[in-house]
Amino acid sequence: MSKRPTLRGARSALSRLTLAACVLAELGLFGCSAHDDAAADPPAVDPKEQLPGGKTTNRLLLGSNAFTMPADNIAAEHEASFYTGNSFFNQNWVEAPASTTARDGLGPLFNARSCSNCHFKDGRGRPPLEAGEAFSGLLLRLSVPGAGEHGEPLPEPNYGGQLQPFAIQNVALEGTPGVSYSVISGEYPDGEAYELLAPTYTIEPGRGVPLDASTMISPRVAPAMVGLGLLEAIPRERLDALADPEDLDGDGISGRINEVYDIALDTMTVGRFGWKAEQPSIRQQSAGAFDGDMGLTSNLFPENDCAATEQDCADAPNGGEPEVDEDTLNRVELYSRVLAVPVRQNWKDADVLAGRRLFFDAGCAGCHVPNHTTASDTALPELAAQEIWPYTDLLLHDLGPGLSDDRPSFSAEGSEWRTPPLWGLRFYELVNGHDRLLHDGRARGVAEAILWHDGEAAESRDAFRSLGKDERALLIGFVESL
């Protein structure tokens, strides 16, 4: 969420009845004059928002399987590749050599045995919830100060670019990650108390070699997989138009594009994927996850993440060169590209529309931009010229020191994060059994996620805090309806 000129809490004086009148006005039933002139009206409700993925929207299977469906308009010639990609995404890879040659080569070091270990049912990962619980769906990126040839982070010299706490036989474990939380107590202006959890991460080295003293650690939870192809299809020109790195319009929002290295094209281009928008494409994101998370090589990443001190890792048997061949990567790429966003069901509910108005009045839509239109010349015709409602601008925003990982990535600074899309958020608990949000899952639900916002988003956070309890619930309810 981001700031914009508002009355910072004028809504706290509005009653539910007044808000309902404004909601009816948005639906065109009668006039409304309850809001202050200093806060611009939100755009009228568009019935197309019921289908956040346009014609690709999943309208068939919801509940705990809401994220598993292909695009509703998937072409017949792509269905077989989708389901084969689904198989490679969900089934475990094994150590080499193995009789299952299409799926061998796991490791030597790894975080998970399959993509779905972290993205269960194509959903969202979480941090450990109990002491001693293994990290699954949360990983730790590692780097030291400086940057590589293209601006990429420099890997930690003894353990590489990512801590991998599991290993195949005869390869030593890199180490054991841990997380503990301190409680930050706060209070809304109306007296209601809240608590935030501030994480501290530790690594117990497993090889008898300490981490470099300058090591920077960045925790990352696995995001939901739906709608990725549509985000990839938003034109660069649209993102350029939304970006305002120098805040020339004076609204307090200085969203920036992260210029990152595209390996296949050998050029710098716009980053779209990852918590700091450090990957330019679904293909590179997928190949990077195969490499970093499962130790599987591809033509994009032909070498495992074995540090110079990890000779046993370098000497371990492999599952072919590369271990993920082009056909497999193509199918996983297509699978990831066409996983469909689920339909919205209660978008016209009066409370949801009241919360929508508060969302806009607080300035949240300044970064969580509601809608875009995809390009007409996309990788797949199914994704072309779709009006979509992801509630993101895909740009980097400074969210303040409380959320900073102090670890740059290309042009992204430690306190900068890509605006995450909000579509499908209402299914997180049904699909994955938790409501943990933000890049490291520290927030227990929407309210805590908002309260962690700072920097560019401080005014929106304060606008949320200044609302009355009922109005806060309405705004939260709207976000939870997406």
ABEGO torsion letter per residue (X at the ends): XBBBBBAGGAAAABBAAAAAAAAAAAAGABBBAABBAABBBBBBBBAAAABAAEAABBAABBEAAAAABBBAABBAAAAAAAAAAAAAAABBBBBOBBABAAABGBOABBABABAAAABBGGBBBBBBABBGBBBBGBBBBBBBBEBBAAGBBBBBAAAEABBBABBBBGBBBAEBBBBBBBBBBBBBAAGBBBBBBBBBBBBBBAAGBBBBAABBBBBBBBBBABGAAAAAABBAAAAAAABBAAGAAGAGBBBBBBBBBBAAAGBBBBBABEAAGABABAAAAAAAAAAAAAGBBBAABABBBBBAABAAAAABBBAEOBABBAAAAAAAAAAAAABBBBBBAAAABAAAAAAAAAAAAAGAAAABBABBBBBABBABAAABGBBBBAGBAGBBBBAEAAABAGBBBEABBAABBBBBBABGAAAAAAAAGBABBEAAGABBEAAAAAAABBEAAAAAAAAAAABBAAAAAAAAAAAAAX
